[in-house]
Amino acid sequence: MITVDATLLQRPVVGADPQVLRYLTDYAERLLSQLPAAERTLPIDERVRRAVEKGVLEGDFEPETVARTLAMSTRTMQRHLAAAGLSFQEILDNVRRATALRLLREPAATIHEVAFVLGYGDVPSFYRAFRRWTGQTPAEIRKALRSA
């Protein structure tokens, strides 16, 4: 870890170009304006959840990717989530749990395939996470869902 004296952060950047700053600020504002208004007004947890759901479908739900989708830095996203009393991992686990339950209803999807779709490198890791979320194994839930 690098520690920097806060007074150093107040010093001007040598070689800073105000024209580049204006260009980058305009670019960021254009990107934000392209987001649907409804998306911009949603609470941060809902915006992150939607981005994670999309990421799960596309196979990339790393915090950096999700934050980039929301036009913010990873640290800013984490700060906003913390202010709302949440964490990225909580949202990811909730999305994974809901997706797993939905996929386990599909008879054609194997437990191995569900684990892979959710980003688990092996089935035992998925089983442990699933048991932590639900108190049951995926096979037990699948059996209960089929009999219901």
C-alpha positions in Angstrom: 0.0 0.0 0.0 1.2 3.5 -0.8 0.5 6.3 1.6 0.5 9.9 0.2 0.3 13.0 2.3 -3.0 14.7 1.6 -1.3 18.1 1.0 0.4 16.6 -2.0 -3.0 15.9 -3.6 -3.8 19.7 -3.5 -0.7 20.5 -5.6 -1.2 21.3 -9.3 -0.4 18.6 -11.8 2.7 19.6 -13.7 1.9 19.8 -17.4 -1.8 19.6 -16.8 -3.7 20.7 -19.9 -7.0 22.6 -19.3 -8.1 21.8 -22.9 -7.8 18.0 -22.2 -9.7 18.4 -19.0 -12.6 20.2 -20.9 -12.5 17.5 -23.6 -12.7 14.6 -21.1 -15.4 16.3 -19.0 -17.5 16.9 -22.1 -17.0 13.3 -23.2 -18.0 12.0 -19.7 -21.1 14.2 -19.8 -22.1 13.0 -23.2 -21.8 9.4 -22.1 -23.9 10.1 -19.0 -26.5 11.9 -21.2 -26.8 8.7 -23.3 -28.0 6.7 -20.4 -31.8 6.6 -20.2 -33.1 9.1 -17.6 -34.9 6.3 -15.7 -31.6 4.5 -15.3 -29.8 7.5 -13.9 -32.5 8.1 -11.3 -32.6 4.5 -9.9 -30.9 3.9 -6.6 -27.3 2.7 -6.8 -28.1 -0.8 -5.6 -30.7 -1.3 -8.4 -28.3 0.1 -11.0 -25.5 -2.3 -9.8 -27.9 -5.2 -9.6 -29.0 -4.7 -13.2 -25.5 -4.4 -14.4 -24.5 -7.5 -12.6 -27.4 -9.4 -14.1 -26.3 -8.3 -17.5 -22.7 -9.2 -16.7 -23.7 -12.7 -15.5 -25.5 -13.3 -18.9 -22.4 -12.0 -20.7 -19.9 -13.8 -18.5 -18.2 -10.7 -17.1 -19.4 -9.4 -13.8 -16.1 -8.2 -12.3 -16.5 -5.0 -10.2 -14.4 -3.1 -12.6 -16.6 -4.0 -15.6 -19.8 -3.3 -13.7 -18.5 0.1 -12.6 -17.4 1.0 -16.1 -21.0 0.0 -17.3 -22.3 2.6 -14.8 -19.8 5.2 -16.0 -18.0 5.4 -12.7 -14.8 4.1 -11.1 -14.8 0.9 -9.1 -14.0 2.9 -5.9 -16.8 5.3 -6.5 -19.3 2.5 -7.0 -18.1 0.8 -3.8 -18.4 4.1 -1.9 -22.0 4.6 -3.1 -22.9 1.1 -2.2 -21.3 1.4 1.3 -23.3 4.6 1.8 -26.4 2.6 1.1 -25.2 -0.1 3.5 -24.4 -2.6 0.8 -21.5 -4.3 -0.8 -20.8 -5.4 -4.3 -20.3 -9.0 -3.1 -23.8 -9.0 -1.5 -25.4 -7.9 -4.7 -23.4 -10.4 -6.7 -24.4 -13.2 -4.3 -28.1 -12.2 -4.5 -28.0 -12.2 -8.3 -26.1 -15.5 -8.4 -28.6 -17.1 -6.0 -31.7 -15.9 -8.0 -30.1 -16.9 -11.3 -29.2 -20.3 -9.9 -32.7 -20.9 -8.6 -34.1 -19.9 -12.0 -31.7 -22.2 -13.9 -32.3 -25.1 -11.5 -35.9 -25.0 -12.6 -34.8 -25.9 -16.1 -34.6 -29.7 -16.4 -32.1 -29.4 -19.3 -29.5 -27.4 -17.3 -27.1 -29.6 -15.4 -25.7 -28.4 -12.0 -22.3 -28.3 -13.7 -23.7 -25.9 -16.3 -25.3 -23.7 -13.7 -22.0 -23.5 -11.8 -20.2 -22.5 -15.0 -22.7 -19.9 -16.0 -22.5 -18.3 -12.5 -18.7 -18.1 -12.8 -17.6 -20.9 -10.5 -14.5 -22.7 -11.6 -15.7 -26.0 -10.1 -18.9 -27.5 -8.9 -17.8 -27.9 -5.2 -17.3 -24.1 -4.9 -20.8 -23.6 -6.3 -22.2 -26.2 -3.9 -20.6 -24.4 -0.9 -21.9 -21.0 -2.0 -25.4 -22.4 -2.8 -25.6 -24.1 0.6 -24.5 -20.8 2.3 -27.3 -18.9 0.4 -30.1 -21.4 0.9 -29.1 -23.9 3.5 -29.5 -26.7 1.0 -27.6 -28.2 -1.9 -28.5 -27.5 -5.6 -29.7 -31.1 -6.0 -32.0 -30.8 -2.9 -33.5 -27.6 -4.2 -33.9 -29.0 -7.7 -35.7 -32.0 -6.3 -38.0 -29.8 -4.3 -38.7 -27.5 -7.3 -39.6 -30.5 -9.5 -42.0 -32.0 -6.9 -43.7 -28.6 -6.3 
